[in-house]
């Protein structure tokens, strides 16, 4: 971490870099936003925005389970419950005749309600309301190390899974004919999605984390002319939104996660104007 503080301080001679918490937040943005850009492309391609939102909201129940177990840090309980939710919803969509939206809606409603019931016992919900909006500026060096490990593992997973995921998003039957185990590839993806979303929630916030997944990919789709450009732009737009939103939140004294999402939303509006107005 000392190397990061020294190098960033010399390369970025701005007033906000004098604060260690801002440098920690900047490094977090540089680690997290590429992951959201990559995940978001598949979320948008496969029309999974509602699904990813459900995973985010299930964090409330994960927090509640962690509290019931007496854990000071409920992160692992959140991750385990989110993975369970992701796998359960994915399997139910495949093995029931109920529409995907209905299955996801039922799980989302139940997860949010259960989490609120557990956390509100004795009027204690206010202690956990910070998870709703997140606090990127509170990220610690230890949490940054965890995110660095997760980022490395995810990049390895993405390298081996990208082609099967792309083929499935285009046509699942074609993917099966090529020998791809569609079910397990999809489950692996939703598990990866659940882990990244859950780890990031404490910094981004439950209420807006899905927007950070969807907006950069949706913006890139309006700007891009091919698959490679689409994925590159999604990562770039996610990073630009993250860095710009972080700096603006410092000067505006606003919630960092929400400010990042507003920047991403503004870029999405620009992409709409470019596609449908300016040509």
Secondary structure in CASP SS format (residue, H / E / C, confidence):
PFRMAT SS
TARGET T0000
AUTHOR 0000-0000-0000
METHOD secondary structure of the structure
MODEL  1
X C 1.00
X H 1.00
X H 1.00
X H 1.00
X H 1.00
X H 1.00
X H 1.00
X H 1.00
X H 1.00
X H 1.00
X H 1.00
X C 1.00
X C 1.00
X C 1.00
X H 1.00
X H 1.00
X H 1.00
X H 1.00
X C 1.00
X H 1.00
X H 1.00
X H 1.00
X H 1.00
X H 1.00
X H 1.00
X H 1.00
X H 1.00
X H 1.00
X H 1.00
X H 1.00
X H 1.00
X H 1.00
X H 1.00
X H 1.00
X H 1.00
X H 1.00
X H 1.00
X H 1.00
X H 1.00
X H 1.00
X H 1.00
X H 1.00
X H 1.00
X H 1.00
X H 1.00
X C 1.00
X C 1.00
X C 1.00
X H 1.00
X H 1.00
X H 1.00
X H 1.00
X H 1.00
X H 1.00
X H 1.00
X H 1.00
X H 1.00
X C 1.00
X H 1.00
X H 1.00
X H 1.00
X H 1.00
X H 1.00
X H 1.00
X H 1.00
X H 1.00
X H 1.00
X H 1.00
X C 1.00
X C 1.00
X C 1.00
X C 1.00
X C 1.00
X C 1.00
X H 1.00
X H 1.00
X H 1.00
X H 1.00
X H 1.00
X H 1.00
X H 1.00
X H 1.00
X H 1.00
X H 1.00
X H 1.00
X H 1.00
X H 1.00
X H 1.00
X H 1.00
X H 1.00
X H 1.00
X H 1.00
X H 1.00
X H 1.00
X H 1.00
X C 1.00
X C 1.00
X C 1.00
X C 1.00
X H 1.00
X H 1.00
X H 1.00
X H 1.00
X H 1.00
X H 1.00
X H 1.00
X H 1.00
X H 1.00
X H 1.00
X H 1.00
X H 1.00
X H 1.00
X H 1.00
X H 1.00
X H 1.00
X H 1.00
X H 1.00
X H 1.00
X H 1.00
X C 1.00
X H 1.00
X H 1.00
X H 1.00
X C 1.00
X H 1.00
X H 1.00
X H 1.00
X H 1.00
X C 1.00
X H 1.00
X H 1.00
X H 1.00
X H 1.00
X C 1.00
X C 1.00
X H 1.00
X H 1.00
X H 1.00
X C 1.00
X C 1.00
X H 1.00
X H 1.00
X H 1.00
X H 1.00
X H 1.00
X H 1.00
X H 1.00
X H 1.00
X H 1.00
X H 1.00
X H 1.00
X H 1.00
X H 1.00
X H 1.00
X H 1.00
X H 1.00
X H 1.00
X H 1.00
X H 1.00
X H 1.00
X H 1.00
X H 1.00
X H 1.00
X H 1.00
X H 1.00
X H 1.00
X H 1.00
X H 1.00
X H 1.00
X H 1.00
X C 1.00
X H 1.00
X H 1.00
X H 1.00
X H 1.00
X H 1.00
X H 1.00
X C 1.00
X C 1.00
X C 1.00
X C 1.00
X H 1.00
X H 1.00
X H 1.00
X H 1.00
X H 1.00
X H 1.00
X H 1.00
X H 1.00
X H 1.00
X H 1.00
X H 1.00
X H 1.00
X H 1.00
X H 1.00
X H 1.00
X H 1.00
X H 1.00
X H 1.00
X H 1.00
X H 1.00
X H 1.00
X H 1.00
X H 1.00
X C 1.00
X C 1.00
X C 1.00
X C 1.00
X H 1.00
X H 1.00
X H 1.00
X H 1.00
X H 1.00
X H 1.00
X H 1.00
X H 1.00
X H 1.00
X H 1.00
X H 1.00
X H 1.00
X H 1.00
X H 1.00
X H 1.00
X C 1.00
X C 1.00
X C 1.00
X H 1.00
X H 1.00
X H 1.00
X H 1.00
X H 1.00
X H 1.00
X H 1.00
X H 1.00
X H 1.00
X H 1.00
X H 1.00
X H 1.00
X H 1.00
X H 1.00
X H 1.00
X H 1.00
X H 1.00
X H 1.00
X H 1.00
X H 1.00
X H 1.00
X H 1.00
X H 1.00
X H 1.00
X H 1.00
X H 1.00
X C 1.00
X C 1.00
X C 1.00
X H 1.00
X H 1.00
X H 1.00
X H 1.00
X H 1.00
X H 1.00
X H 1.00
X H 1.00
X H 1.00
X H 1.00
X H 1.00
X H 1.00
X H 1.00
X H 1.00
X H 1.00
X H 1.00
X H 1.00
X H 1.00
X H 1.00
X H 1.00
X H 1.00
X C 1.00
X C 1.00
X C 1.00
END
